Amino acid sequence: MWTRFFPAVEQARRLALGDGTTGGGGVIGEVVQVVSDFNFNASDSDAYPTSFFYDRALGGGASYLVAPYPLAAATLFFRGAQPGAIKVVGQVDDERTGVDLQASMIMSFPPTGTVPPALDPNNTRENTAKLPGAGMAICSYGFLGESDEQTLIIGTKGRMVIETPRIVLPRSNLH
């Protein structure tokens, strides 16, 4: 999972989770939701239905080839907790190839403590209710269209976005 080790991803995780000693999360408070997507139009570069993307025998399908990226990004911000519930809805190419082409997944992470919903003692002016460790992750992945390919981390006190890597050329190379 090479994207997990991008410096931007490692820095976002450090900022979002803090040092783990305060119990109050990082710069965005406690993480309550992560939204991550990875969708692209595979037919732009890989011929349908002959490409390995669409070949079950060769490991084709969106769940195998692209789902691990948003799934890994989403779970990275819940301190190693396992989701308590997972729901997935998707589309399968039943007519020709039998592979899944796109899907959306929602994961619910249970509270990590037995403390009932309460006000965050560090954020009482805003009456922020919280369940320690609880959260939701929403992932989207597929071969049918282009998405932002980003991860949004939402906390009790703010949010941050990890954007897709972009190539920026110096002005002298733009002619």
Buried (B, 14 or more C-beta within 10 A) or exposed (E): EEBEEEEEBEEBBEBBBBEEEEEBBBEBBBBBBBBBBBBBEBBEEBEBBEBEBBBBEEEBBBBBBBBBBBBBBBBBBBBEBEBEEEEEEBEBBEEEBBBBBBBBBBBEBEBBEEEEEEEBEBBEEEEBEBBBBBBBBBBBBBBBEEBEBBBBBBBBBEBBEBEEEEEEEEEEEEE
